Amino acid sequence: MTATADKTAIRTALWRALHVRADPAPHVFEDELGARLAAPDDDWRSRPDMDPVRSARARASIVARARFTEDLVVEHAGRGVDQYVILGAGLDTFAQRRPRGAEGVRVFEVDQPETQAWKRARLAELGLGVPEQLRLVPVDFEADDDWWRRLTEEGFDPARPAVLACSGVTMYLTRDAVADTLRKAAGLAEGSALAITFMQPVDLVDPEERGAREGVEHAARADGTPFRSFFGPDDILGMAKEAGFRQVEHLSAGDLAERYFSGRADGLRPSTIEELLLATT
């Protein structure tokens, strides 16, 4: 079993916690449980990537997309949608926190087998266990495992509407793999929704963030997990339409800033490096 989750999953969990601890209220999103799962060293806030100033825009993006996605799940739960799929779940804690209005939703977390075995063990160590309405769906993406088949084997019903979330994943996939994911999601029952992030090419990123954008790409390559796909908004919107979605919408960093960060005295706002697509069937 892997000794821990991957670096990206841990960083995401710690940024969620850092938002609560370092940013003034009102908080866009509150989740410190993911940091408890990660069990970092006591001095984790001294890590360079946890610097409150340098990580501000990336941290804001993480909490904004988490808030948007969970708001989406609650909204659809109000319409009777009770299936929520998280592709590349990492240290997501929705199933443990259960936002109000989504108590009856069944959650399917899809991720690598080693990561899920580690997470299952950590949940047990914290006395949380795996809730009855949570399904951990192990998928070996490196071996081209069929995540769709694995999902249905765990009880997911593609004939009923669902909400799918895929955050921080598409840059590691080939364009063909992203297109295949869009096609599968578009084939869900009417009333389903997909919230998926995409990394923009350097020239579409705010000038002051281009150095950071190139830096994360270099770091990913050095870690042996190179980025494979970048999309502009028009490109990803076109792919989603071609996949068969009834309605598609690009949610830019500016859109998320207006929705969740208006009026903040600290000037916190999301990054333009990775943005969001919402597609509905």
C-alpha positions in Angstrom: 0.0 0.0 0.0 1.2 3.5 -0.8 2.6 5.4 2.1 0.5 8.4 1.4 -1.7 10.1 -1.2 -0.1 11.7 -4.2 1.4 15.2 -3.9 -1.4 17.0 -5.8 -4.1 15.4 -3.6 -2.3 16.4 -0.4 -1.6 20.0 -1.6 -5.3 20.4 -2.5 -6.4 19.2 0.9 -3.9 21.5 2.7 -5.0 24.5 0.6 -8.6 23.8 1.6 -7.5 23.9 5.3 -5.2 26.9 4.8 -8.2 28.9 3.4 -9.9 28.4 6.8 -6.9 29.1 8.8 -5.2 31.9 6.9 -7.9 33.8 5.0 -10.4 36.0 6.8 -14.1 35.1 7.0 -16.4 34.7 5.2 -14.8 31.5 4.0 -15.8 30.3 0.5 -15.5 26.7 1.6 -14.7 25.0 4.9 -12.9 21.7 4.9 -10.1 20.8 7.4 -10.9 17.1 7.4 -8.9 16.5 4.2 -5.8 17.9 6.0 -6.4 15.5 8.9 -6.5 12.6 6.4 -3.2 13.8 4.9 -1.6 14.0 8.4 1.2 16.4 7.4 4.1 17.4 9.6 3.3 19.9 12.3 5.1 22.6 10.4 3.2 22.1 7.2 2.3 25.7 6.9 5.9 26.6 6.5 6.1 24.6 3.2 6.9 26.9 0.2 3.7 25.9 -1.5 1.6 26.9 1.6 2.9 30.5 1.6 -0.4 32.5 2.1 0.6 35.2 -0.4 2.2 33.1 -3.2 -0.5 30.4 -3.0 -3.4 32.8 -2.8 -4.8 32.5 -6.3 -4.3 28.8 -6.6 -5.9 28.3 -3.1 -8.8 30.5 -4.2 -9.4 28.4 -7.3 -9.3 25.2 -5.2 -12.0 26.4 -2.8 -14.1 28.0 -5.5 -14.4 24.9 -7.7 -15.1 22.8 -4.6 -17.8 25.2 -3.5 -19.3 25.4 -7.0 -19.4 21.6 -7.4 -20.9 20.9 -4.0 -23.5 23.7 -4.6 -24.3 21.9 -7.8 -24.8 18.5 -6.0 -27.1 20.1 -3.5 -29.1 21.9 -6.2 -29.5 18.6 -8.1 -30.3 16.7 -5.0 -33.3 19.1 -4.5 -34.5 17.8 -7.9 -34.2 14.1 -6.8 -30.7 13.4 -8.2 -29.0 11.1 -5.7 -25.8 9.9 -7.5 -22.6 11.9 -7.3 -19.4 10.6 -9.0 -16.0 12.1 -8.2 -13.3 11.2 -10.8 -9.9 11.5 -9.3 -11.3 11.9 -5.8 -8.0 12.1 -3.9 -8.7 13.4 -0.4 -12.2 14.6 -1.1 -14.4 14.6 2.1 -17.9 15.3 0.8 -19.1 11.9 2.0 -17.9 12.6 5.5 -19.1 16.3 5.7 -22.4 15.8 4.0 -23.5 19.3 3.0 -27.0 20.1 4.1 -29.5 19.1 1.4 -27.4 16.2 0.1 -27.9 13.7 2.9 -29.4 11.1 0.7 -26.9 11.3 -2.1 -24.8 8.2 -2.9 -21.2 9.1 -3.5 -18.8 7.2 -5.9 -15.2 8.1 -5.5 -13.0 6.9 -8.4 -9.3 6.8 -8.0 -6.2 4.7 -8.2 -6.3 1.4 -6.1 -3.3 2.3 -4.0 -4.6 5.7 -3.1 -8.0 4.3 -2.2 -6.5 1.6 0.0 -4.5 4.2 1.8 -7.5 6.5 2.2 -9.6 3.6 3.5 -7.0 2.9 6.1 -6.7 6.6 7.2 -10.5 6.8 7.5 -10.4 3.8 9.8 -7.5 5.3 11.9 -9.5 8.5 12.4 -12.5 6.5 13.5 -14.6 7.5 10.5 -14.7 4.4 8.4 -16.5 4.3 5.0 -20.0 5.6 5.2 -22.8 3.3 3.9 -23.6 5.7 1.1 -20.0 6.0 -0.1 -18.5 3.6 -2.7 -14.7 3.6 -3.2 -14.2 2.6 -6.9 -10.6 1.5 -7.5 -9.5 2.1 -11.1 -6.0 1.5 -12.5 -5.9 4.4 -15.0 -2.3 3.5 -15.9 -3.4 0.1 -17.1 -6.3 1.7 -19.1 -8.8 0.1 -16.7 -12.4 0.8 -17.7 -13.6 3.3 -15.1 -17.1 3.3 -16.5 -17.5 -0.5 -16.1 -16.0 -0.4 -12.6 -18.4 2.3 -11.6 -21.5 0.4 -12.7 -20.1 -2.7 -10.9 -20.2 -0.7 -7.7 -23.9 0.1 -8.1 -23.9 3.3 -10.2 -26.9 3.4 -12.4 -26.2 5.2 -15.7 -29.9 5.2 -16.6 -30.6 7.6 -13.7 -29.3 11.2 -13.6 -26.2 12.0 -11.7 -23.7 14.8 -11.0 -20.1 14.1 -12.1 -17.1 16.1 -10.9 -13.6 15.9 -12.5 -11.2 18.5 -11.0 -7.5 18.7 -11.6 -7.4 15.7 -13.9 -7.7 16.6 -17.6 -4.2 18.0 -17.9 -2.8 14.6 -17.2 -5.0 12.9 -19.9 -4.6 12.8 -23.7 -7.1 14.8 -25.7 -8.7 11.5 -26.8 -9.1 10.4 -23.2 -10.8 13.7 -22.3 -13.1 13.4 -25.3 -14.0 9.8 -24.3 -14.8 11.0 -20.7 -17.0 13.8 -22.2 -18.9 11.2 -24.4 -19.5 8.9 -21.5 -20.8 11.7 -19.3 -23.0 13.0 -22.1 -24.6 9.6 -22.3 -26.1 9.9 -18.8 -29.8 10.3 -18.2 -31.4 13.6 -18.9 -30.9 16.0 -16.0 -27.3 15.0 -15.3 -24.5 17.5 -15.0 -20.7 17.4 -15.3 -18.4 19.9 -13.7 -14.9 19.5 -15.1 -11.8 21.7 -14.9 -9.3 22.3 -17.7 -5.8 23.9 -17.8 -5.4 26.8 -20.2 -2.5 27.3 -22.6 0.0 29.8 -21.4 -1.1 32.6 -23.7 -4.7 32.5 -22.2 -3.4 32.8 -18.6 -3.2 36.3 -17.0 0.2 37.7 -17.7 1.1 37.9 -14.0 0.4 34.1 -13.6 2.3 32.8 -16.7 5.5 32.2 -14.7 3.5 30.1 -12.2 1.7 28.3 -15.0 5.1 27.3 -16.5 6.4 26.4 -13.1 3.7 23.9 -12.3 4.1 22.3 -15.7 7.8 21.9 -15.1 7.2 20.5 -11.7 4.7 17.9 -13.0 7.2 16.8 -15.7 10.0 16.5 -13.0 7.6 14.3 -10.9 7.1 11.9 -13.8 3.4 13.1 -14.3 3.7 15.4 -17.3 0.8 17.5 -18.5 -0.6 16.2 -21.7 -3.6 18.4 -22.6 -4.4 22.1 -22.5 -7.7 23.7 -23.6 -9.0 27.1 -24.3 -12.6 27.8 -23.4 -13.9 27.6 -27.0 -12.0 24.4 -27.6 -13.4 22.5 -24.5 -16.9 23.9 -25.1 -16.8 22.6 -28.7 -15.7 19.2 -27.5 -18.5 19.0 -25.0 -21.1 20.0 -27.6 -19.7 17.4 -30.0 -19.9 14.8 -27.2 -23.6 15.4 -27.0 -24.3 17.6 -24.1 -27.5 19.7 -24.3 -26.1 22.7 -22.7 -22.5 23.8 -22.0 -21.1 26.8 -20.1 -17.6 28.1 -19.4 -17.1 29.4 -15.8 -14.1 31.7 -15.9 -12.0 32.8 -12.9 -13.8 36.1 -13.2 -17.2 34.4 -13.0 -16.1 32.5 -9.9 -14.7 35.6 -8.4 -17.9 37.5 -8.9 -19.9 34.6 -7.4 -17.9 33.8 -4.3 -15.3 36.6 -3.7 -17.2 39.8 -4.2 -16.6 42.5 -1.6 -13.6 40.8 0.1 -11.2 43.3 1.7 -8.2 40.9 1.1 -8.6 40.9 -2.7 -8.5 37.0 -2.8 -9.6 35.8 -6.2 -9.2 32.6 -8.3 -6.4 31.8 -10.7 -6.8 31.8 -14.5 -4.5 28.8 -14.9 -7.3 26.2 -14.6 -10.9 27.0 -15.3 -14.2 25.3 -15.2 -16.7 23.8 -17.6 -20.3 23.0 -16.7 -22.2 20.6 -19.1 -25.7 19.3 -18.7 -27.6 16.5 -20.5 
